[in-house]
Amino acid sequence: MAEQIDYSSLKKGGFMRQKQKGYFSLRLAVVGGNLTAENIKTIAEVAEKYGHGYVHMTSRQGVEIPFINFNDIEEVRAKLAEGGVRPGVCGPRVRTVTACQGSEICPSGCIDSYGLAKEFDERYFGRELPHKFKFGVTGCMNNCLKSEENDLGVKGGYVIEYKPDACISCGVCIKACREGALSLVDGKVVLDASKCNNCGRCVKSCPTDAWDHEPGYIVSFGGLFGNQIYKGEQIVPIIKDKETLFRVADAAIDFFDRNANPGERFRKTIQRVGEEEFRRAIQKAYEG
């Protein structure tokens, strides 16, 4: 049987070879951690009929169905498609985009994490690259999704502006700020911009709406969390618009595609080619 199976093509389509001969664990495409009720029912039916009656929840919000027999693969694909479920991808390409629930659900959220994850998925998912590439989107500075672990991570934040005429000097925002960026001087709040991390806690805590705010994207590059660990770095200031965000993301992934050796992770490419060259490419994209 081994001679008849194109393991590389199957892996590209989400079927990962198991230690049991002729069996595969099927990775499904789950964007931003969300599945519909219909999706879940379909997955359960496939796991019951073609697998061993269970699924595995991966560390990146994915779902895998183990013990799919090689001879059942086409039936499994068709059955999943009926329920709107797509196979995922493995190998050297853009993987599933992960996200928290963001501002649509979570009171702490500053951006629509799931909406952005869907846009990243439509733009990049499955793109062939020298090695795997991971996106992660988290809605606020609580960083539930640990955005800096990803090759490209996005964290939601607020660009803020104080409105003194609306302020009642209650000090609630000062207590809410975890960075010590706010103080009360002569009855007015003073912001130390050098300490502000754009978390937006001042905005969300203020009882009189004394803070104007604009959602933004804090982008980190080159995170690595496997055999070696490296925290992704923020290179440019908080980004206020999606056009600039996607331009920066394009520049990062194009840099990787153009410069990486086969089997080399993004962080390693940046280090080998040069941090300064990469920073110049991202800054150019940021400036448009």
GIVENKA-V474187 format. One record per pair of residues at least 4 apart in sequence whose C-alpha atoms are under 6 Angstrom apart, sorted by the first residue. I is the first residue (numbers start at 0). J is the second residue. If there is no record, write none. Layout:
I & J
I & J
This chain:
9 & 14
10 & 14
10 & 15
10 & 89
11 & 88
11 & 89
12 & 88
13 & 25
13 & 26
13 & 86
13 & 87
13 & 88
13 & 89
14 & 23
14 & 24
14 & 25
15 & 23
15 & 24
16 & 23
17 & 22
17 & 23
21 & 68
21 & 69
22 & 66
22 & 67
22 & 68
22 & 69
23 & 66
23 & 67
24 & 64
24 & 65
24 & 66
25 & 63
25 & 64
26 & 63
26 & 87
27 & 62
27 & 85
27 & 86
27 & 87
28 & 85
28 & 86
28 & 87
29 & 61
30 & 96
31 & 96
31 & 97
31 & 98
31 & 113
31 & 116
32 & 60
34 & 38
38 & 82
38 & 84
41 & 82
45 & 49
46 & 50
46 & 52
46 & 53
47 & 52
49 & 67
50 & 65
50 & 66
50 & 67
54 & 63
54 & 64
55 & 62
55 & 63
56 & 61
56 & 62
57 & 61
79 & 84
80 & 84
91 & 128
91 & 129
91 & 130
91 & 131
92 & 125
92 & 126
92 & 127
92 & 128
92 & 131
93 & 124
93 & 125
93 & 126
93 & 131
93 & 132
94 & 133
96 & 116
96 & 134
96 & 135
97 & 135
98 & 112
98 & 113
98 & 135
98 & 136
98 & 137
99 & 137
100 & 104
100 & 113
101 & 105
101 & 108
101 & 110
101 & 111
101 & 112
101 & 138
102 & 108
102 & 109
102 & 110
102 & 111
103 & 111
108 & 138
108 & 139
109 & 138
109 & 139
109 & 155
109 & 156
110 & 138
110 & 155
112 & 136
112 & 137
112 & 138
119 & 123
120 & 124
128 & 256
129 & 261
129 & 262
130 & 262
130 & 263
130 & 264
132 & 150
133 & 149
133 & 150
134 & 149
134 & 151
134 & 152
135 & 146
135 & 149
135 & 152
136 & 152
136 & 153
136 & 154
137 & 142
137 & 144
137 & 154
138 & 154
138 & 155
139 & 154
139 & 155
139 & 156
140 & 198
146 & 152
146 & 153
147 & 152
147 & 219
147 & 222
147 & 230
147 & 231
148 & 222
148 & 223
148 & 224
148 & 230
149 & 222
150 & 220
150 & 221
150 & 222
151 & 219
151 & 220
152 & 218
152 & 219
153 & 217
153 & 218
154 & 216
154 & 217
155 & 215
155 & 216
156 & 197
156 & 198
156 & 214
156 & 215
157 & 197
157 & 199
157 & 212
157 & 213
157 & 214
157 & 215
158 & 212
158 & 213
159 & 211
159 & 212
160 & 210
160 & 211
161 & 210
162 & 209
162 & 210
165 & 209
166 & 209
168 & 186
172 & 201
172 & 204
172 & 205
173 & 181
175 & 200
180 & 190
180 & 191
180 & 194
180 & 195
181 & 189
181 & 190
182 & 188
182 & 189
183 & 187
183 & 188
202 & 210
215 & 237
215 & 238
215 & 239
216 & 237
216 & 238
217 & 237
218 & 233
219 & 231
219 & 232
219 & 233
220 & 231
220 & 232
221 & 231
221 & 265
221 & 266
222 & 229
222 & 230
222 & 231
223 & 228
223 & 229
224 & 228
241 & 245
245 & 249
246 & 284
247 & 281
247 & 284
247 & 285
249 & 253
253 & 257
254 & 258
255 & 259
259 & 268
268 & 272
269 & 273
269 & 274
270 & 274
278 & 282
